[in-house]
Amino acid sequence: MRSLLQSLKKRRLELGLKQNDMMLRVGVSRQQYQRLESKGNPRLETLELLAKGLNSKLMLIPQEKWSAVMAVLDSNEPQASPLSLAASERAANKSLADDPWQGLLEDDS
């Protein structure tokens, strides 16, 4: 949970926002937002609202995809294509049984 809360704070700071700004963006008071960032245990609905206010999306990433996703996020390319993830998967010649996510991001034709 701690890394999620740290990610919220990091994203807010990247956008140049103060905790008080969150009230205008998502209707959460500074005190409520401060509590969430420091020690909160937000509900999924609250996380979705905060993500929207921080111009972000919540994702559930399969563990076996974590390194590929992090590589794209850490790259210097501002708009890395999700198709590059699928291409790297094909290059690894994984079967569908090994990779049930294979081909979901692109047309397999």
Gaussian input, Z-matrix of N, CA and C with variables (Angstrom, degrees):
# hf/3-21g

backbone

0 1
 N
 C     1     B1
 C     2     B2     1     A1
 N     3     B3     2     A2     1     D1
 C     4     B4     3     A3     2     D2
 C     5     B5     4     A4     3     D3
 N     6     B6     5     A5     4     D4
 C     7     B7     6     A6     5     D5
 C     8     B8     7     A7     6     D6
 N     9     B9     8     A8     7     D7
 C    10    B10     9     A9     8     D8
 C    11    B11    10    A10     9     D9
 N    12    B12    11    A11    10    D10
 C    13    B13    12    A12    11    D11
 C    14    B14    13    A13    12    D12
 N    15    B15    14    A14    13    D13
 C    16    B16    15    A15    14    D14
 C    17    B17    16    A16    15    D15
 N    18    B18    17    A17    16    D16
 C    19    B19    18    A18    17    D17
 C    20    B20    19    A19    18    D18
 N    21    B21    20    A20    19    D19
 C    22    B22    21    A21    20    D20
 C    23    B23    22    A22    21    D21
 N    24    B24    23    A23    22    D22
 C    25    B25    24    A24    23    D23
 C    26    B26    25    A25    24    D24
 N    27    B27    26    A26    25    D25
 C    28    B28    27    A27    26    D26
 C    29    B29    28    A28    27    D27
 N    30    B30    29    A29    28    D28
 C    31    B31    30    A30    29    D29
 C    32    B32    31    A31    30    D30
 N    33    B33    32    A32    31    D31
 C    34    B34    33    A33    32    D32
 C    35    B35    34    A34    33    D33
 N    36    B36    35    A35    34    D34
 C    37    B37    36    A36    35    D35
 C    38    B38    37    A37    36    D36
 N    39    B39    38    A38    37    D37
 C    40    B40    39    A39    38    D38
 C    41    B41    40    A40    39    D39
 N    42    B42    41    A41    40    D40
 C    43    B43    42    A42    41    D41
 C    44    B44    43    A43    42    D42
 N    45    B45    44    A44    43    D43
 C    46    B46    45    A45    44    D44
 C    47    B47    46    A46    45    D45
 N    48    B48    47    A47    46    D46
 C    49    B49    48    A48    47    D47
 C    50    B50    49    A49    48    D48
 N    51    B51    50    A50    49    D49
 C    52    B52    51    A51    50    D50
 C    53    B53    52    A52    51    D51
 N    54    B54    53    A53    52    D52
 C    55    B55    54    A54    53    D53
 C    56    B56    55    A55    54    D54
 N    57    B57    56    A56    55    D55
 C    58    B58    57    A57    56    D56
 C    59    B59    58    A58    57    D57
 N    60    B60    59    A59    58    D58
 C    61    B61    60    A60    59    D59
 C    62    B62    61    A61    60    D60
 N    63    B63    62    A62    61    D61
 C    64    B64    63    A63    62    D62
 C    65    B65    64    A64    63    D63
 N    66    B66    65    A65    64    D64
 C    67    B67    66    A66    65    D65
 C    68    B68    67    A67    66    D66
 N    69    B69    68    A68    67    D67
 C    70    B70    69    A69    68    D68
 C    71    B71    70    A70    69    D69
 N    72    B72    71    A71    70    D70
 C    73    B73    72    A72    71    D71
 C    74    B74    73    A73    72    D72
 N    75    B75    74    A74    73    D73
 C    76    B76    75    A75    74    D74
 C    77    B77    76    A76    75    D75
 N    78    B78    77    A77    76    D76
 C    79    B79    78    A78    77    D77
 C    80    B80    79    A79    78    D78
 N    81    B81    80    A80    79    D79
 C    82    B82    81    A81    80    D80
 C    83    B83    82    A82    81    D81
 N    84    B84    83    A83    82    D82
 C    85    B85    84    A84    83    D83
 C    86    B86    85    A85    84    D84
 N    87    B87    86    A86    85    D85
 C    88    B88    87    A87    86    D86
 C    89    B89    88    A88    87    D87
 N    90    B90    89    A89    88    D88
 C    91    B91    90    A90    89    D89
 C    92    B92    91    A91    90    D90
 N    93    B93    92    A92    91    D91
 C    94    B94    93    A93    92    D92
 C    95    B95    94    A94    93    D93
 N    96    B96    95    A95    94    D94
 C    97    B97    96    A96    95    D95
 C    98    B98    97    A97    96    D96
 N    99    B99    98    A98    97    D97
 C   100   B100    99    A99    98    D98
 C   101   B101   100   A100    99    D99
 N   102   B102   101   A101   100   D100
 C   103   B103   102   A102   101   D101
 C   104   B104   103   A103   102   D102
 N   105   B105   104   A104   103   D103
 C   106   B106   105   A105   104   D104
 C   107   B107   106   A106   105   D105
 N   108   B108   107   A107   106   D106
 C   109   B109   108   A108   107   D107
 C   110   B110   109   A109   108   D108
 N   111   B111   110   A110   109   D109
 C   112   B112   111   A111   110   D110
 C   113   B113   112   A112   111   D111
 N   114   B114   113   A113   112   D112
 C   115   B115   114   A114   113   D113
 C   116   B116   115   A115   114   D114
 N   117   B117   116   A116   115   D115
 C   118   B118   117   A117   116   D116
 C   119   B119   118   A118   117   D117
 N   120   B120   119   A119   118   D118
 C   121   B121   120   A120   119   D119
 C   122   B122   121   A121   120   D120
 N   123   B123   122   A122   121   D121
 C   124   B124   123   A123   122   D122
 C   125   B125   124   A124   123   D123
 N   126   B126   125   A125   124   D124
 C   127   B127   126   A126   125   D125
 C   128   B128   127   A127   126   D126
 N   129   B129   128   A128   127   D127
 C   130   B130   129   A129   128   D128
 C   131   B131   130   A130   129   D129
 N   132   B132   131   A131   130   D130
 C   133   B133   132   A132   131   D131
 C   134   B134   133   A133   132   D132
 N   135   B135   134   A134   133   D133
 C   136   B136   135   A135   134   D134
 C   137   B137   136   A136   135   D135
 N   138   B138   137   A137   136   D136
 C   139   B139   138   A138   137   D137
 C   140   B140   139   A139   138   D138
 N   141   B141   140   A140   139   D139
 C   142   B142   141   A141   140   D140
 C   143   B143   142   A142   141   D141
 N   144   B144   143   A143   142   D142
 C   145   B145   144   A144   143   D143
 C   146   B146   145   A145   144   D144
 N   147   B147   146   A146   145   D145
 C   148   B148   147   A147   146   D146
 C   149   B149   148   A148   147   D147
 N   150   B150   149   A149   148   D148
 C   151   B151   150   A150   149   D149
 C   152   B152   151   A151   150   D150
 N   153   B153   152   A152   151   D151
 C   154   B154   153   A153   152   D152
 C   155   B155   154   A154   153   D153
 N   156   B156   155   A155   154   D154
 C   157   B157   156   A156   155   D155
 C   158   B158   157   A157   156   D156
 N   159   B159   158   A158   157   D157
 C   160   B160   159   A159   158   D158
 C   161   B161   160   A160   159   D159
 N   162   B162   161   A161   160   D160
 C   163   B163   162   A162   161   D161
 C   164   B164   163   A163   162   D162
 N   165   B165   164   A164   163   D163
 C   166   B166   165   A165   164   D164
 C   167   B167   166   A166   165   D165
 N   168   B168   167   A167   166   D166
 C   169   B169   168   A168   167   D167
 C   170   B170   169   A169   168   D168
 N   171   B171   170   A170   169   D169
 C   172   B172   171   A171   170   D170
 C   173   B173   172   A172   171   D171
 N   174   B174   173   A173   172   D172
 C   175   B175   174   A174   173   D173
 C   176   B176   175   A175   174   D174
 N   177   B177   176   A176   175   D175
 C   178   B178   177   A177   176   D176
 C   179   B179   178   A178   177   D177
 N   180   B180   179   A179   178   D178
 C   181   B181   180   A180   179   D179
 C   182   B182   181   A181   180   D180
 N   183   B183   182   A182   181   D181
 C   184   B184   183   A183   182   D182
 C   185   B185   184   A184   183   D183
 N   186   B186   185   A185   184   D184
 C   187   B187   186   A186   185   D185
 C   188   B188   187   A187   186   D186
 N   189   B189   188   A188   187   D187
 C   190   B190   189   A189   188   D188
 C   191   B191   190   A190   189   D189
 N   192   B192   191   A191   190   D190
 C   193   B193   192   A192   191   D191
 C   194   B194   193   A193   192   D192
 N   195   B195   194   A194   193   D193
 C   196   B196   195   A195   194   D194
 C   197   B197   196   A196   195   D195
 N   198   B198   197   A197   196   D196
 C   199   B199   198   A198   197   D197
 C   200   B200   199   A199   198   D198
 N   201   B201   200   A200   199   D199
 C   202   B202   201   A201   200   D200
 C   203   B203   202   A202   201   D201
 N   204   B204   203   A203   202   D202
 C   205   B205   204   A204   203   D203
 C   206   B206   205   A205   204   D204
 N   207   B207   206   A206   205   D205
 C   208   B208   207   A207   206   D206
 C   209   B209   208   A208   207   D207
 N   210   B210   209   A209   208   D208
 C   211   B211   210   A210   209   D209
 C   212   B212   211   A211   210   D210
 N   213   B213   212   A212   211   D211
 C   214   B214   213   A213   212   D212
 C   215   B215   214   A214   213   D213
 N   216   B216   215   A215   214   D214
 C   217   B217   216   A216   215   D215
 C   218   B218   217   A217   216   D216
 N   219   B219   218   A218   217   D217
 C   220   B220   219   A219   218   D218
 C   221   B221   220   A220   219   D219
 N   222   B222   221   A221   220   D220
 C   223   B223   222   A222   221   D221
 C   224   B224   223   A223   222   D222
 N   225   B225   224   A224   223   D223
 C   226   B226   225   A225   224   D224
 C   227   B227   226   A226   225   D225
 N   228   B228   227   A227   226   D226
 C   229   B229   228   A228   227   D227
 C   230   B230   229   A229   228   D228
 N   231   B231   230   A230   229   D229
 C   232   B232   231   A231   230   D230
 C   233   B233   232   A232   231   D231
 N   234   B234   233   A233   232   D232
 C   235   B235   234   A234   233   D233
 C   236   B236   235   A235   234   D234
 N   237   B237   236   A236   235   D235
 C   238   B238   237   A237   236   D236
 C   239   B239   238   A238   237   D237
 N   240   B240   239   A239   238   D238
 C   241   B241   240   A240   239   D239
 C   242   B242   241   A241   240   D240
 N   243   B243   242   A242   241   D241
 C   244   B244   243   A243   242   D242
 C   245   B245   244   A244   243   D243
 N   246   B246   245   A245   244   D244
 C   247   B247   246   A246   245   D245
 C   248   B248   247   A247   246   D246
 N   249   B249   248   A248   247   D247
 C   250   B250   249   A249   248   D248
 C   251   B251   250   A250   249   D249
 N   252   B252   251   A251   250   D250
 C   253   B253   252   A252   251   D251
 C   254   B254   253   A253   252   D252
 N   255   B255   254   A254   253   D253
 C   256   B256   255   A255   254   D254
 C   257   B257   256   A256   255   D255
 N   258   B258   257   A257   256   D256
 C   259   B259   258   A258   257   D257
 C   260   B260   259   A259   258   D258
 N   261   B261   260   A260   259   D259
 C   262   B262   261   A261   260   D260
 C   263   B263   262   A262   261   D261
 N   264   B264   263   A263   262   D262
 C   265   B265   264   A264   263   D263
 C   266   B266   265   A265   264   D264
 N   267   B267   266   A266   265   D265
 C   268   B268   267   A267   266   D266
 C   269   B269   268   A268   267   D267
 N   270   B270   269   A269   268   D268
 C   271   B271   270   A270   269   D269
 C   272   B272   271   A271   270   D270
 N   273   B273   272   A272   271   D271
 C   274   B274   273   A273   272   D272
 C   275   B275   274   A274   273   D273
 N   276   B276   275   A275   274   D274
 C   277   B277   276   A276   275   D275
 C   278   B278   277   A277   276   D276
 N   279   B279   278   A278   277   D277
 C   280   B280   279   A279   278   D278
 C   281   B281   280   A280   279   D279
 N   282   B282   281   A281   280   D280
 C   283   B283   282   A282   281   D281
 C   284   B284   283   A283   282   D282
 N   285   B285   284   A284   283   D283
 C   286   B286   285   A285   284   D284
 C   287   B287   286   A286   285   D285
 N   288   B288   287   A287   286   D286
 C   289   B289   288   A288   287   D287
 C   290   B290   289   A289   288   D288
 N   291   B291   290   A290   289   D289
 C   292   B292   291   A291   290   D290
 C   293   B293   292   A292   291   D291
 N   294   B294   293   A293   292   D292
 C   295   B295   294   A294   293   D293
 C   296   B296   295   A295   294   D294
 N   297   B297   296   A296   295   D295
 C   298   B298   297   A297   296   D296
 C   299   B299   298   A298   297   D297
 N   300   B300   299   A299   298   D298
 C   301   B301   300   A300   299   D299
 C   302   B302   301   A301   300   D300
 N   303   B303   302   A302   301   D301
 C   304   B304   303   A303   302   D302
 C   305   B305   304   A304   303   D303
 N   306   B306   305   A305   304   D304
 C   307   B307   306   A306   305   D305
 C   308   B308   307   A307   306   D306
 N   309   B309   308   A308   307   D307
 C   310   B310   309   A309   308   D308
 C   311   B311   310   A310   309   D309
 N   312   B312   311   A311   310   D310
 C   313   B313   312   A312   311   D311
 C   314   B314   313   A313   312   D312
 N   315   B315   314   A314   313   D313
 C   316   B316   315   A315   314   D314
 C   317   B317   316   A316   315   D315
 N   318   B318   317   A317   316   D316
 C   319   B319   318   A318   317   D317
 C   320   B320   319   A319   318   D318
 N   321   B321   320   A320   319   D319
 C   322   B322   321   A321   320   D320
 C   323   B323   322   A322   321   D321
 N   324   B324   323   A323   322   D322
 C   325   B325   324   A324   323   D323
 C   326   B326   325   A325   324   D324

   B1=1.4632
   B2=1.5268
   B3=1.3273
   B4=1.4624
   B5=1.5320
   B6=1.3332
   B7=1.4690
   B8=1.5312
   B9=1.3219
   B10=1.4589
   B11=1.5224
   B12=1.3136
   B13=1.4618
   B14=1.5204
   B15=1.3317
   B16=1.4618
   B17=1.5263
   B18=1.3180
   B19=1.4629
   B20=1.5258
   B21=1.3268
   B22=1.4687
   B23=1.5225
   B24=1.3147
   B25=1.4648
   B26=1.5255
   B27=1.3184
   B28=1.4625
   B29=1.5271
   B30=1.3263
   B31=1.4661
   B32=1.5208
   B33=1.3281
   B34=1.4635
   B35=1.5261
   B36=1.3242
   B37=1.4563
   B38=1.5294
   B39=1.3421
   B40=1.4699
   B41=1.5201
   B42=1.3258
   B43=1.4600
   B44=1.5237
   B45=1.3374
   B46=1.4617
   B47=1.5135
   B48=1.3333
   B49=1.4662
   B50=1.5196
   B51=1.3190
   B52=1.4607
   B53=1.5203
   B54=1.3204
   B55=1.4664
   B56=1.5243
   B57=1.3118
   B58=1.4584
   B59=1.5275
   B60=1.3334
   B61=1.4696
   B62=1.5266
   B63=1.3148
   B64=1.4580
   B65=1.5306
   B66=1.3319
   B67=1.4578
   B68=1.5289
   B69=1.3211
   B70=1.4597
   B71=1.5210
   B72=1.3178
   B73=1.4597
   B74=1.5244
   B75=1.3375
   B76=1.4713
   B77=1.5251
   B78=1.3124
   B79=1.4542
   B80=1.5146
   B81=1.3287
   B82=1.4714
   B83=1.5145
   B84=1.3250
   B85=1.4616
   B86=1.5284
   B87=1.3327
   B88=1.4580
   B89=1.5122
   B90=1.3328
   B91=1.4587
   B92=1.5216
   B93=1.3352
   B94=1.4663
   B95=1.5254
   B96=1.3284
   B97=1.4552
   B98=1.5187
   B99=1.3167
   B100=1.4700
   B101=1.5289
   B102=1.3284
   B103=1.4548
   B104=1.5333
   B105=1.3314
   B106=1.4595
   B107=1.5220
   B108=1.3313
   B109=1.4555
   B110=1.5273
   B111=1.3144
   B112=1.4609
   B113=1.5217
   B114=1.3046
   B115=1.4638
   B116=1.5181
   B117=1.3047
   B118=1.4499
   B119=1.5107
   B120=1.2923
   B121=1.4580
   B122=1.5235
   B123=1.3495
   B124=1.4640
   B125=1.5187
   B126=1.3305
   B127=1.4613
   B128=1.5176
   B129=1.3182
   B130=1.4582
   B131=1.5236
   B132=1.3026
   B133=1.4663
   B134=1.5318
   B135=1.3300
   B136=1.4667
   B137=1.5201
   B138=1.3350
   B139=1.4629
   B140=1.5230
   B141=1.3202
   B142=1.4626
   B143=1.5232
   B144=1.3189
   B145=1.4539
   B146=1.5319
   B147=1.3308
   B148=1.4602
   B149=1.5241
   B150=1.3214
   B151=1.4691
   B152=1.5246
   B153=1.3074
   B154=1.4660
   B155=1.5248
   B156=1.3195
   B157=1.4603
   B158=1.5163
   B159=1.3291
   B160=1.4611
   B161=1.5318
   B162=1.3427
   B163=1.4698
   B164=1.5206
   B165=1.3252
   B166=1.4605
   B167=1.5238
   B168=1.3206
   B169=1.4624
   B170=1.5156
   B171=1.3174
   B172=1.4608
   B173=1.5212
   B174=1.3329
   B175=1.4568
   B176=1.5225
   B177=1.3009
   B178=1.4496
   B179=1.5167
   B180=1.3325
   B181=1.4560
   B182=1.5188
   B183=1.3394
   B184=1.4648
   B185=1.5343
   B186=1.3076
   B187=1.4644
   B188=1.5252
   B189=1.3442
   B190=1.4609
   B191=1.5317
   B192=1.3243
   B193=1.4632
   B194=1.5298
   B195=1.3225
   B196=1.4618
   B197=1.5259
   B198=1.3200
   B199=1.4652
   B200=1.5269
   B201=1.3178
   B202=1.4669
   B203=1.5290
   B204=1.3199
   B205=1.4602
   B206=1.5262
   B207=1.3255
   B208=1.4651
   B209=1.5236
   B210=1.3262
   B211=1.4642
   B212=1.5244
   B213=1.3316
   B214=1.4630
   B215=1.5218
   B216=1.3218
   B217=1.4600
   B218=1.5252
   B219=1.3253
   B220=1.4602
   B221=1.5232
   B222=1.3271
   B223=1.4663
   B224=1.5264
   B225=1.3002
   B226=1.4646
   B227=1.5128
   B228=1.3319
   B229=1.4562
   B230=1.5203
   B231=1.3437
   B232=1.4672
   B233=1.5234
   B234=1.3171
   B235=1.4623
   B236=1.5246
   B237=1.3120
   B238=1.4632
   B239=1.5263
   B240=1.2989
   B241=1.4570
   B242=1.5248
   B243=1.3420
   B244=1.4625
   B245=1.5231
   B246=1.3315
   B247=1.4626
   B248=1.5224
   B249=1.3376
   B250=1.4543
   B251=1.5217
   B252=1.3266
   B253=1.4645
   B254=1.5239
   B255=1.3258
   B256=1.4671
   B257=1.5228
   B258=1.3267
   B259=1.4605
   B260=1.5226
   B261=1.3139
   B262=1.4669
   B263=1.5214
   B264=1.3287
   B265=1.4558
   B266=1.5305
   B267=1.3313
   B268=1.4658
   B269=1.5176
   B270=1.3162
   B271=1.4639
   B272=1.5223
   B273=1.2967
   B274=1.4626
   B275=1.5320
   B276=1.3410
   B277=1.4706
   B278=1.5195
   B279=1.3048
   B280=1.4595
   B281=1.5158
   B282=1.3045
   B283=1.4653
   B284=1.5247
   B285=1.3075
   B286=1.4537
   B287=1.5212
   B288=1.3324
   B289=1.4687
   B290=1.5289
   B291=1.3500
   B292=1.4584
   B293=1.5196
   B294=1.3271
   B295=1.4547
   B296=1.5240
   B297=1.3336
   B298=1.4563
   B299=1.5243
   B300=1.3238
   B301=1.4668
   B302=1.5320
   B303=1.3063
   B304=1.4584
   B305=1.5283
   B306=1.3185
   B307=1.4518
   B308=1.5125
   B309=1.3048
   B310=1.4612
   B311=1.5234
   B312=1.3051
   B313=1.4619
   B314=1.5132
   B315=1.3140
   B316=1.4505
   B317=1.5109
   B318=1.2953
   B319=1.4701
   B320=1.5226
   B321=1.3282
   B322=1.4632
   B323=1.5316
   B324=1.3251
   B325=1.4626
   B326=1.5036
   A1=109.86
   A2=116.22
   A3=119.58
   A4=111.68
   A5=117.57
   A6=118.87
   A7=111.29
   A8=117.35
   A9=120.37
   A10=110.10
   A11=116.88
   A12=120.99
   A13=110.40
   A14=117.00
   A15=120.60
   A16=110.39
   A17=117.25
   A18=121.18
   A19=111.09
   A20=116.57
   A21=119.95
   A22=110.22
   A23=115.62
   A24=120.07
   A25=110.66
   A26=116.95
   A27=121.19
   A28=110.68
   A29=116.75
   A30=120.78
   A31=110.80
   A32=116.85
   A33=120.77
   A34=110.16
   A35=116.49
   A36=120.91
   A37=111.49
   A38=117.43
   A39=121.34
   A40=111.13
   A41=116.04
   A42=120.97
   A43=112.21
   A44=116.59
   A45=120.93
   A46=113.22
   A47=116.19
   A48=120.95
   A49=111.37
   A50=115.06
   A51=121.53
   A52=107.51
   A53=115.93
   A54=119.37
   A55=110.45
   A56=117.18
   A57=121.42
   A58=112.07
   A59=117.38
   A60=121.46
   A61=112.26
   A62=117.18
   A63=120.27
   A64=111.88
   A65=116.99
   A66=119.36
   A67=109.91
   A68=117.04
   A69=120.45
   A70=111.95
   A71=116.83
   A72=120.75
   A73=112.60
   A74=117.81
   A75=119.35
   A76=113.70
   A77=118.15
   A78=120.34
   A79=114.85
   A80=116.55
   A81=121.40
   A82=107.56
   A83=116.96
   A84=119.31
   A85=110.97
   A86=115.85
   A87=120.51
   A88=110.58
   A89=117.04
   A90=120.95
   A91=111.37
   A92=116.68
   A93=120.20
   A94=110.73
   A95=116.16
   A96=119.40
   A97=111.14
   A98=116.71
   A99=120.82
   A100=110.31
   A101=116.57
   A102=121.69
   A103=110.58
   A104=117.11
   A105=121.08
   A106=111.36
   A107=116.95
   A108=121.16
   A109=112.11
   A110=117.14
   A111=119.58
   A112=114.09
   A113=117.74
   A114=118.58
   A115=113.19
   A116=116.36
   A117=119.93
   A118=114.42
   A119=114.30
   A120=123.63
   A121=105.87
   A122=115.93
   A123=119.09
   A124=113.00
   A125=114.41
   A126=120.92
   A127=108.30
   A128=116.83
   A129=121.87
   A130=110.69
   A131=117.43
   A132=121.85
   A133=110.81
   A134=116.37
   A135=121.05
   A136=110.31
   A137=117.24
   A138=120.65
   A139=111.08
   A140=117.05
   A141=120.67
   A142=110.71
   A143=116.79
   A144=121.70
   A145=110.55
   A146=116.83
   A147=121.02
   A148=111.30
   A149=117.07
   A150=120.44
   A151=110.02
   A152=116.75
   A153=120.10
   A154=110.50
   A155=117.18
   A156=121.59
   A157=113.09
   A158=116.95
   A159=122.11
   A160=111.64
   A161=116.10
   A162=122.12
   A163=110.65
   A164=116.47
   A165=122.62
   A166=109.80
   A167=115.27
   A168=122.75
   A169=108.83
   A170=116.57
   A171=121.53
   A172=108.06
   A173=116.40
   A174=120.22
   A175=110.04
   A176=114.82
   A177=121.86
   A178=105.19
   A179=116.83
   A180=121.50
   A181=109.35
   A182=117.20
   A183=119.44
   A184=109.75
   A185=116.26
   A186=121.45
   A187=112.41
   A188=116.81
   A189=119.58
   A190=112.39
   A191=118.50
   A192=122.82
   A193=112.48
   A194=116.62
   A195=121.26
   A196=112.65
   A197=118.53
   A198=120.33
   A199=111.19
   A200=118.09
   A201=120.50
   A202=111.07
   A203=116.65
   A204=120.76
   A205=110.20
   A206=116.72
   A207=120.23
   A208=111.04
   A209=117.98
   A210=120.91
   A211=110.86
   A212=116.61
   A213=120.02
   A214=110.35
   A215=116.74
   A216=120.12
   A217=112.03
   A218=116.96
   A219=120.86
   A220=112.90
   A221=117.45
   A222=120.48
   A223=109.59
   A224=115.30
   A225=121.02
   A226=112.70
   A227=117.04
   A228=120.66
   A229=109.31
   A230=117.84
   A231=119.42
   A232=113.74
   A233=118.58
   A234=121.28
   A235=110.59
   A236=118.54
   A237=121.26
   A238=108.94
   A239=116.19
   A240=121.92
   A241=111.53
   A242=117.36
   A243=119.59
   A244=111.70
   A245=117.47
   A246=120.48
   A247=111.13
   A248=117.61
   A249=119.70
   A250=110.77
   A251=117.63
   A252=120.86
   A253=110.23
   A254=116.63
   A255=120.55
   A256=110.34
   A257=117.90
   A258=121.18
   A259=111.12
   A260=116.98
   A261=119.30
   A262=111.02
   A263=117.04
   A264=120.68
   A265=110.78
   A266=116.67
   A267=119.90
   A268=110.54
   A269=116.41
   A270=120.68
   A271=111.05
   A272=117.01
   A273=121.13
   A274=111.13
   A275=117.89
   A276=123.68
   A277=112.80
   A278=117.38
   A279=121.29
   A280=109.15
   A281=115.97
   A282=119.88
   A283=109.16
   A284=116.33
   A285=121.39
   A286=111.07
   A287=117.19
   A288=120.34
   A289=110.49
   A290=116.99
   A291=120.63
   A292=111.32
   A293=116.48
   A294=121.42
   A295=110.65
   A296=118.36
   A297=120.84
   A298=113.17
   A299=117.77
   A300=121.67
   A301=111.55
   A302=117.04
   A303=122.09
   A304=111.41
   A305=115.80
   A306=121.44
   A307=115.89
   A308=119.23
   A309=120.57
   A310=112.47
   A311=117.33
   A312=119.81
   A313=113.69
   A314=118.73
   A315=120.05
   A316=110.89
   A317=115.19
   A318=121.76
   A319=108.45
   A320=118.94
   A321=123.35
   A322=112.97
   A323=119.12
   A324=120.14
   A325=113.64
   D1=-34.75
   D2=-176.57
   D3=-59.98
   D4=-42.64
   D5=-178.65
   D6=-66.41
   D7=-32.22
   D8=176.88
   D9=-65.29
   D10=-45.13
   D11=179.65
   D12=-65.08
   D13=-38.27
   D14=176.82
   D15=-66.20
   D16=-35.79
   D17=178.23
   D18=-65.79
   D19=-39.39
   D20=176.61
   D21=-59.55
   D22=-47.54
   D23=-178.86
   D24=-64.41
   D25=-44.58
   D26=-179.64
   D27=-59.44
   D28=-45.56
   D29=-179.79
   D30=-63.51
   D31=-42.64
   D32=179.07
   D33=-59.43
   D34=-44.76
   D35=-179.67
   D36=-67.37
   D37=-37.23
   D38=176.61
   D39=-59.43
   D40=-35.21
   D41=179.69
   D42=-83.04
   D43=-2.42
   D44=179.83
   D45=71.73
   D46=28.58
   D47=-178.17
   D48=-99.59
   D49=149.24
   D50=172.50
   D51=-99.07
   D52=162.08
   D53=179.44
   D54=-57.39
   D55=-35.21
   D56=179.76
   D57=-64.27
   D58=-28.06
   D59=179.67
   D60=-66.11
   D61=-22.81
   D62=-176.57
   D63=-66.79
   D64=-24.58
   D65=177.85
   D66=-63.41
   D67=-42.68
   D68=179.86
   D69=-72.07
   D70=-31.72
   D71=-175.98
   D72=-81.50
   D73=-39.91
   D74=-174.72
   D75=-135.02
   D76=2.36
   D77=177.46
   D78=79.38
   D79=22.65
   D80=178.16
   D81=-106.77
   D82=126.44
   D83=-179.49
   D84=-65.32
   D85=161.57
   D86=179.60
   D87=-57.88
   D88=-42.27
   D89=-179.64
   D90=-63.20
   D91=-44.53
   D92=178.68
   D93=-63.04
   D94=-44.04
   D95=-178.74
   D96=-67.29
   D97=-40.49
   D98=178.15
   D99=-59.63
   D100=-42.31
   D101=178.73
   D102=-63.72
   D103=-41.45
   D104=178.56
   D105=-63.02
   D106=-45.15
   D107=-178.39
   D108=-67.02
   D109=-35.03
   D110=-174.17
   D111=-85.62
   D112=-42.72
   D113=-174.91
   D114=-153.65
   D115=17.53
   D116=-173.69
   D117=-72.55
   D118=165.35
   D119=173.50
   D120=-133.85
   D121=73.51
   D122=-171.92
   D123=-69.39
   D124=149.31
   D125=174.26
   D126=-73.21
   D127=160.73
   D128=179.79
   D129=-56.68
   D130=-42.41
   D131=179.35
   D132=-58.94
   D133=-40.60
   D134=178.84
   D135=-67.95
   D136=-41.65
   D137=178.19
   D138=-61.51
   D139=-41.58
   D140=178.68
   D141=-63.00
   D142=-40.48
   D143=178.33
   D144=-64.76
   D145=-45.31
   D146=178.93
   D147=-64.37
   D148=-41.50
   D149=178.74
   D150=-60.03
   D151=-44.06
   D152=178.72
   D153=-61.45
   D154=-43.14
   D155=178.91
   D156=-65.89
   D157=-22.96
   D158=179.59
   D159=-102.06
   D160=18.10
   D161=-179.65
   D162=50.91
   D163=48.50
   D164=-176.69
   D165=-134.03
   D166=172.88
   D167=175.79
   D168=-128.98
   D169=144.56
   D170=172.33
   D171=-86.78
   D172=140.63
   D173=179.61
   D174=-138.22
   D175=147.02
   D176=169.96
   D177=-106.92
   D178=111.19
   D179=-174.47
   D180=-105.12
   D181=123.97
   D182=176.72
   D183=-58.99
   D184=139.38
   D185=-176.58
   D186=-52.88
   D187=-39.76
   D188=-177.90
   D189=-70.59
   D190=-13.92
   D191=177.85
   D192=-97.92
   D193=-8.44
   D194=-173.04
   D195=-55.03
   D196=-47.89
   D197=-176.66
   D198=-65.96
   D199=-37.24
   D200=178.16
   D201=-66.46
   D202=-42.16
   D203=178.74
   D204=-64.78
   D205=-44.15
   D206=179.61
   D207=-64.48
   D208=-36.32
   D209=177.98
   D210=-62.25
   D211=-41.15
   D212=178.10
   D213=-66.94
   D214=-44.18
   D215=-178.81
   D216=-66.07
   D217=-33.25
   D218=-178.49
   D219=-83.67
   D220=-10.83
   D221=-178.17
   D222=-68.02
   D223=160.51
   D224=179.39
   D225=-80.92
   D226=-7.31
   D227=179.67
   D228=-75.40
   D229=120.81
   D230=-178.22
   D231=-67.22
   D232=-29.07
   D233=-177.78
   D234=-125.94
   D235=59.33
   D236=179.06
   D237=-62.29
   D238=134.93
   D239=-175.67
   D240=-81.32
   D241=135.74
   D242=174.51
   D243=-61.66
   D244=-22.63
   D245=179.47
   D246=-66.27
   D247=-26.70
   D248=178.67
   D249=-65.84
   D250=-29.57
   D251=175.77
   D252=-65.64
   D253=-44.60
   D254=179.64
   D255=-65.29
   D256=-38.64
   D257=178.81
   D258=-64.07
   D259=-40.30
   D260=178.54
   D261=-67.52
   D262=-31.97
   D263=176.42
   D264=-66.93
   D265=-43.20
   D266=177.96
   D267=-62.48
   D268=-38.31
   D269=-179.42
   D270=-63.49
   D271=-28.43
   D272=179.48
   D273=-80.10
   D274=-4.86
   D275=178.59
   D276=52.75
   D277=47.27
   D278=177.59
   D279=-85.53
   D280=143.46
   D281=176.74
   D282=-81.98
   D283=164.03
   D284=179.24
   D285=-61.95
   D286=-32.53
   D287=178.24
   D288=-66.35
   D289=-36.55
   D290=177.89
   D291=-76.65
   D292=-28.89
   D293=-174.86
   D294=-136.42
   D295=85.78
   D296=-178.18
   D297=-66.73
   D298=-12.51
   D299=-179.92
   D300=-88.91
   D301=-7.44
   D302=-175.37
   D303=-55.96
   D304=130.93
   D305=174.83
   D306=80.10
   D307=0.65
   D308=-178.16
   D309=-74.07
   D310=-21.84
   D311=-176.97
   D312=-96.36
   D313=-2.16
   D314=-178.07
   D315=-148.51
   D316=169.25
   D317=176.38
   D318=-78.54
   D319=124.98
   D320=-175.65
   D321=-85.20
   D322=7.54
   D323=-176.06
   D324=-74.15

